[in-house]
């Protein structure tokens, strides 16, 4: 029997509103591109105005609406401000992409407490509070998607990046906990764990003559990923096509975790 409800439109986000943190630069820029290319309107939340002109030009070229909010999401009350702004501008929130994050690297005996706090505050605490605030909206709507950005360090040790590894393990746990709690309200909570992706932020690592070879040789695909290769997974998790999937973290890693 043919399911007449399934088509390419199952992946469309036409008429949907997506809120994304850190959505103007880095991998977040590609997530913003992806959802607008399939029809979504977007509110990008950034701590600075970096790359705003570029992302504005791209979204407008898709014929979609863009709201830009300058907000440090680690500040007290930030989650409520994000939700209030989105509801004022759009009247609903269909998807939240918790993308904003940072990494700090030091040897164990030199790791400063302030770096631990900074990473945990952004990667974990801000994600929790914003998800909590948005979940209240989605419960009332009886629909919604929350997409969390994990990492290879959601699964692995993360030598020298202790708070990052801890936060990304915790993001996996929060994804599952929120998925369980929100499933009765038709809200799905999933995540993407990017592998080693070719970006300006990983340039130094790629140019390391020892570590870059170790990483490439560990990847069954034999190469680093391109940022655009994360778009498909993001669109899928944001769309109707993934309505019966919840509590899952999808690695997009060229097979890195297989070895």
Phi, psi and omega in degrees: 000134180275132176276104184289348181277350184258131176198185175300336178293344176296340180260358182281150177241025180301128180083359180267153179245124181246129172254126181228129176273141182062033188269010181255348183211171181062209178295333179301327178300321181287327175295318177297315177303313186300311185288328178285330178294339177251019166111357185280151164268151192224142165245117179263128178252121182226150177280342176226177178262018180301129174071010182298319182298319181294315182289327177297315180298318181294312184295319179296326178294336176276355182076022182254162180268140181230131171243131180249126181238118175275112185202127170281110187283357175273351180286149177298133180084359184297319182299316179296322179294319179298313181295315180300319180294315180297318181291324178293318184281323189239335180083000180195163172226114181266327182220136169244125175250109179274087186256329186302136180191169178212166177223140174232137186234126175207155169299155184306314185282359180241004187288118183282144181301323183295329178287323174302310183296319182297315182291315180296321180298318183277310188287332186241302185297313181298321178298316180298309185294321180290319176299319180298315181291317181290325180302324180298322177293314183292327176298317178294323179287337188062035176191155176155166179224134171241125181243118178258145179260112176268216186189168168302333179280003166286344184241333190246179191286313180076054180305130179078356179236057191303309180292328178296312179298317179298316182293321182284329169297318181293325177300320175301313180295318179295322177303314181291317182295314178294322179300316180295315183291327188262350181305321180296345182257014181063037176243125181255139181234117182222181180210165173238134176247095179295143173276213179276110188249140180284098179223165176303328181292335180259009184302314182298320179293320179294331181272355176290117188295338180263304186293323181298321179290319178301316182294311181300319181291339179277344183268117179305325179292344175078014181202162172285154178280159174261144181307323182295341181283357174269347187295319184298314179297321180294313180300316179303311183290335179277345192256172178300334183299339182252022186299335181256018177245127177206148179080020186248138171252118183263114173286131173242086198220011181064017180093010185308318185285354178287340186248000000 
